[in-house]
Amino acid sequence: MDIKDTLFVVGFLHISFGMNEEVITSKGHYWPWGISQTLQIMGRKQCTRECQMRISCQAVNYKAETLQCEILSSTPNNLTDLADNNSYEYIAMSTQTTVFSSSACNSSCGSTFGLCVRLSSGLDYCINKYRTCPSNYRYSPALNFCYRPFATQLDFATARSHCESLGDRLAVLPTMAHVNFIKGEKLSGHLDGLKYWLGGQWDFAAGDWRWLDGSLIFNFIDISLCRILKNFGAILWEKKYNLMDRLPSRTEKFLCEKVLD
């Protein structure tokens, strides 16, 4: 690189930051774990703003060609742990040097039930502490769990895509309390099916069962209380067996979850 090229690169970076743009942490990479929500048809700046509005969001995967925004509740220890994909941009909140002015803290932040947080840049940001569950979803206040059942029978991948098209995810049931809540919904007549796709599958690379947010399925759930016959496929909620494995090509009813935090 000659002097002219060097000056061009420096000048470009200066303009990008000076225009109050979001900072791309790593271009051509993404973090496949910890995806709590997928949002569609959204620009990069709005994607970053959506993350800053959520207490649990630490980073986003952004796919410019399809305007897809993946909200991440976890980040890698090192950027070298990111997966390669030229379609993605990985944007960590810790690398942002600015806060978008529309959400900057002011005197109304607390009065509107907002929470003023200090980012690594030293600037304050007003985030919404409460994301409400829509009226056509079912809600557990104790678990802060918001879901909607779908009676249409789809294979695992199609069910997952349908949930994501709504800004949801296939439901994650991280504890037995969540599993028992769904069982109670069945017993009280709010669910008419005996089994539903959930957002869990066997991870060949890691060698264990994981929810779509990257957490272990059988971390807080006793696998002996479930019906897991082989390490392959995807996870269903089932009335008798709690959780069970299933070939992802099979069609079943499914539960979408709207992440509230």
N, C-alpha and C positions, 0 to 999 in steps of 0.2 A: 504493500500500500504506500503510495507516494504522499507528499505533503498535501496536494490538492484533495485526494481522497480522504485523508485524515480530517481536513477542515470541513469537508462535506458531512461526514459522520457526526462530528461534534456539533455542527450547526443544526442538523436534523434533530438530535436529541434535545438540544436547547429549545427548539421550537415546539417539540412535542410536549415537554414538561411545561413550557411557558404558556401553552394554550389550555392548561388545566385538564389535560387528558389523563385517562386512566393508564396505569403503568402495566405493561405485559411482562409478567415475571419470566415466562419461558414460552417461546413460540415453537410450534411443532411438537408440543408435548401435552399430556393431560394426566390427571390423577384418577384412576379407575375406581378407587375405594372412597367410601364416605359420601356418595351421591344421595342427598336427602330429597332432592326435588329437581325435576327437569322442566324448564320453562321454554316455550316455543315462540317464534317470531319476535325476537327481541334484539335490539342493538347492544353493542359491547358496553357502552356507558350505562344503559339501563340495567344490564345484567350485573354490572359492578354495584350499581346503586341498590339493586334487590338484595345483594349479599350484605351490604352495609346496613340494611334495614333489619336483618335477622341476627339475633344474639348468637346463635349457634354457628353461623356461617363463617368459615375461615378463608375460603377461596372459591373460585369458580373455574370450570372448564368452559371455554367459549368456542363455538363452532360457527365461524363467520359465514360459510357458504350456505348454511341452512338456518342461520339466526337462532341457534339453539344455545341455551344457557343452563349449565348444570351447577346447582348449588351444592357446595361441599362442606360437610361438617367435620372433616379431618383433613390434614395435610401431611405430606411425607416429611420424614426427618431430614432428608437431603434431596435436592433437586435431581440428583442422579437416579433417584428411585422412580421418577416419572416415566410413564410409558410413552413410546414414540408414536406420533400420528400427525402428519403434516396439516391435517384439517383443523387441528385444535390450537388454542392458546390457553395457557394456564396463567391465571391471574390471582395472586395471593393478596389478601387484604393487608398483610404486614408490609408489603412493598409499596403501597399507595402513598403518595406524597401529598395528596389533596383530598378534600371532602367536597362533594358536590353541593353547591350553595343552597339548593332547594331543601336540603335536609340538615343544614347546619343548625346547631343548637341556638335557641333564642328563648325569650321569657315564656313562650307558650309551650315549650317542650314538656315540662312537668304537668302543666294544667291539662294537657291532652293525653295524659297517661303515657308519655314518652319517657325514655331513659337516655340521659346524656352520657355518652361514653367517650373516652379519650383514646384516639387511635395512635399508632406508633409515630405518626407524623407530628404529634403534639396538638393536633386540632381536635375539636369536639364535634360529635356527631349525634343527632337525635334519632333514635330508633324506636319503632313501635314495639312495646312489650307484649301486646295482646293481638294475636291474629285470630279472628273469629271463625268458627266452623259454620259453613253455609247451612241454610235451613233445610236443604234437601239431603244433607248428610246426617249420620248418627254420631253422637258425641258422648264421651265419658269424661266428666269434669275431673274425676279422681286421677285419671291417667293422662289427661289432656290429649286424648286420642280421638281423631275425627276421621270417619270412614264412610264409604258408600258402596253398597253391594250392587253387582251387575248380574242379571240373570242370563244374559247372552253367554253361550259357551264358546270360549276361544282357547287356542293353544297358549302356552306360557308367554311366548315372545309377543304375540298379537295383543294379549291382555296387558302386558307391560307397556306396549306402545300406546294403547288406548288410554291408560291411566296418565301417562306422560303428556298426551295431547290435551289433557284437562288441567295440566299443571300439578298433577298428583304423582304418586308412585304406587306400585303394587304394595299392599299393606305390609308393614313390618311389625311383628309381634315380639318385642325383645324380652318379655318376661312372662311367667305363667299367669300373672294378673291380667295381661293382655289376652292371652289364650282363653282364660276363663271368662273374660268379658264377652268375647265373641260367642262362647258357648252359652252364656246367659242371654245374649241377643237371639240366639236360635231358640232357646227354651221359651222366651217371651213372645215369640212369633214375628220378630223383626227380620229374620232370615228364613227363607223357605228351602234353601238347599242343605244338603248333608256335607258338602265339601266345597272349598273355594281356593283358587290360586292365591298364594301370598308372594311377597317379594323376597324369596329365598331360593338359593340353588347351590349345587355342589361346585366348588371352585377347584378345578383340577390342578392349577398352579400352586395354590396354597395347601391343597390336600385336606380341606375341611368344608363343612357347610357354613355358608355365610348369607346374611341378609344383603340386600342391594346397597345398603349404606356402608358395607364393609365389615360390620360387626359379626361376631360369631353367633350362630343360631343357638347352639347348645352350650352357651356360656352361663346363662341364668335359667335355662330350661333343661330339665332332666330328660335325656334322650331315652331312658328306659320307660318313660311315660308316653312315648310316641311310637310310631310304627315306621321305622327306617330299615328297609330290607337290603339296600345296597347304596354304595356311595356313587350316586349318579342321578342326574335329573334335577327336578325342581320341587318346591315344597307346597303342600296343600294344608289348609286347616281342615280337619275332619272331626265330626261330632264325637265319634267313639275314641279315636286314637290321638286326638289333639293336633299333632302334626304328622304328616306322612309324606314319603317320597313318591314321585310320579314322573313318568316320561314326559318331557316338556312338549312333545308333539300331541299329547292327548288334549282334548277340549274339555274345559270345565268352566263353571261360573267363577267369578273373581271379585276381590275386594280392592278398591282403590282407597288410598289414605291421603288426606290433605295435611301436610306437615305444618304445624302451627307455630313452632318456635324458630 
